[in-house]
């Protein structure tokens, strides 16, 4: 009980989050409380030993492909993105999601931030949330082969075969992602895991 009280008092000490994320204060606190009480929830999803249905598919984060939308951010916001990437590298997903929530709040149409949040959500095993973010990223801004490729992979993981096929068609002839997209298309068509 004492451990729970300490964790709860730690959460209560974060009252400054109200100014940090005014529209997301309650959901943010709920996420922090859950992640501190149940630390395994906040851990990345690990594929099963047999690979699971989509065990060896995990979209990679290609920041160089997101350079354009990242340039639209202020220098201070780009610094927060850099810090967020470091948080993700150190598996501090809750803090990364807090940063991204604030950044997306002030830049809702920035596709790079949406892709980054989708990636973090995949890391914590939230495929449905990642699919929503990847869709938002693909719908905002100029069409990008990387965003289509990322969405195709997330759609595959989520079991949304029609969306996966649609995105594969968008990038079938792309030099960077065409070969990988063709391999994914074959997996989808054969139903292979």
C-alpha positions in Angstrom: 0.0 0.0 0.0 2.9 2.4 0.8 4.3 1.8 -2.7 1.0 2.7 -4.3 0.7 5.8 -2.1 4.2 6.9 -3.2 3.4 6.4 -6.8 0.1 8.2 -6.4 1.8 11.1 -4.7 4.4 11.2 -7.5 1.5 11.6 -10.0 -0.1 14.3 -7.8 3.2 16.1 -7.9 2.8 16.6 -11.6 0.2 19.3 -11.2 2.1 21.4 -13.6 0.9 19.1 -16.4 -2.4 21.1 -16.2 -0.6 24.0 -17.9 1.6 21.7 -20.0 -1.3 19.8 -21.6 -4.5 21.7 -20.6 -6.8 19.7 -22.8 -5.3 16.4 -22.0 -4.8 16.7 -18.3 -7.2 14.0 -17.1 -6.3 11.4 -19.8 -2.6 12.1 -19.3 -2.9 11.6 -15.5 -4.9 8.4 -16.1 -2.1 7.1 -18.4 0.6 8.0 -15.9 -1.3 6.3 -13.1 -1.9 3.2 -15.1 1.7 3.0 -16.3 3.1 3.4 -12.9 0.8 0.9 -11.3 1.1 -1.6 -14.1 4.5 -1.1 -15.6 4.1 -4.1 -18.0 1.4 -2.2 -19.8 3.9 0.5 -20.8 6.4 -2.0 -22.2 6.8 -2.6 -25.9 4.8 -5.5 -27.3 7.1 -8.5 -27.8 6.4 -10.9 -30.7 5.6 -14.4 -29.7 8.2 -17.1 -30.0 6.5 -18.5 -33.1 6.3 -15.1 -34.7 2.6 -14.7 -34.1 0.3 -13.8 -37.0 2.5 -10.7 -38.0 5.5 -11.4 -35.7 8.3 -10.2 -37.9 6.6 -7.0 -39.2 7.5 -3.9 -37.2 7.6 -0.6 -39.1 10.9 1.2 -38.7 11.0 4.9 -37.9 12.8 6.8 -40.8 13.3 10.3 -39.5 15.1 11.3 -42.8 11.8 10.6 -44.6 10.0 13.0 -42.3 12.4 16.0 -42.8 9.9 18.1 -44.7 7.2 18.2 -42.1 9.7 18.5 -39.3 11.1 21.7 -40.9 7.7 23.3 -40.5 8.2 23.2 -36.7 9.8 26.1 -34.7 13.3 25.5 -33.5 12.0 25.0 -29.9 9.5 22.3 -31.2 12.3 20.6 -33.2 14.3 20.4 -30.0 11.4 18.8 -28.3 11.2 16.3 -31.2 14.8 15.4 -30.7 14.3 14.9 -27.0 11.2 12.8 -27.8 13.3 10.5 -30.1 15.8 10.1 -27.3 13.0 9.1 -24.9 11.8 6.5 -27.4 15.3 5.1 -27.8 15.5 4.8 -24.0 12.0 3.1 -23.9 10.5 6.0 -22.0 7.3 5.8 -24.0 4.9 7.6 -21.6 7.1 10.7 -21.5 7.5 10.5 -25.3 3.7 10.4 -25.7 3.3 13.4 -23.4 5.7 15.4 -25.6 4.0 14.3 -28.7 0.5 15.2 -27.3 1.7 18.7 -26.7 3.4 19.1 -30.1 0.4 17.7 -32.0 -1.9 20.0 -30.0 -0.1 23.0 -31.5 0.6 21.3 -34.9 -2.4 19.0 -35.6 -1.7 18.7 -39.4 2.0 17.8 -39.0 2.4 14.4 -40.5 5.8 13.7 -39.0 4.5 14.1 -35.5 1.6 11.7 -36.3 4.0 9.1 -37.7 6.2 9.4 -34.6 3.2 9.0 -32.3 2.0 6.0 -34.3 5.5 4.5 -33.9 5.5 5.0 -30.1 2.0 3.6 -29.9 3.2 0.5 -31.7 6.1 0.2 -29.3 3.6 0.0 -26.4 1.4 -2.5 -28.2 -1.5 -0.1 -29.2 -2.0 -1.2 -32.8 -5.4 0.4 -33.1 -4.2 3.8 -31.9 -1.2 3.5 -34.2 -3.5 2.8 -37.1 -5.5 5.9 -36.3 -2.4 8.1 -36.1 -0.9 6.6 -39.3 -4.1 7.3 -41.1 -4.0 10.9 -39.9 -0.4 11.2 -41.0 -1.2 9.9 -44.4 -4.2 12.2 -44.8 -2.3 15.3 -43.9 0.1 17.1 -46.1 1.6 16.1 -49.5 1.5 12.4 -50.3 4.7 10.7 -49.2 5.9 7.2 -50.2 7.2 6.7 -46.6 3.9 7.6 -45.0 2.1 5.2 -47.4 4.6 2.5 -46.6 4.3 3.1 -42.9 0.5 3.0 -43.1 0.6 -0.2 -45.1 2.6 -1.9 -42.5 0.5 -0.7 -39.6 -2.7 -1.6 -41.5 -1.3 -5.1 -42.0 -0.5 -5.4 -38.3 -4.0 -4.2 -37.5 -5.5 -6.8 -39.9 -6.9 -4.1 -42.2 -6.1 -5.9 -45.5 -8.0 -3.5 -47.8 -6.2 -0.5 -46.4 -2.9 -2.3 -46.6 -3.5 -3.2 -50.3 -4.5 0.3 -51.1 -1.3 1.8 -49.6 0.9 -0.9 -51.3 -0.6 0.2 -54.6 0.4 3.8 -53.9 4.1 2.8 -53.5 4.4 -0.2 -55.8 6.9 1.5 -58.1 8.7 3.6 -55.6 12.5 3.1 -55.6 12.9 3.2 -51.8 9.9 1.1 -50.7 8.6 -0.7 -53.8 10.5 -3.9 -53.2 9.5 -4.2 -49.6 5.9 -3.3 -50.5 5.9 -6.0 -53.1 7.1 -8.5 -50.5 4.3 -7.4 -48.1 1.8 -7.6 -51.0 2.8 -11.3 -51.6 2.3 -12.0 -47.8 -1.1 -10.4 -47.9 -2.2 -12.3 -51.0 -1.0 -15.7 -49.8 -2.2 -15.1 -46.3 1.2 -16.1 -45.0 2.1 -15.1 -41.5 
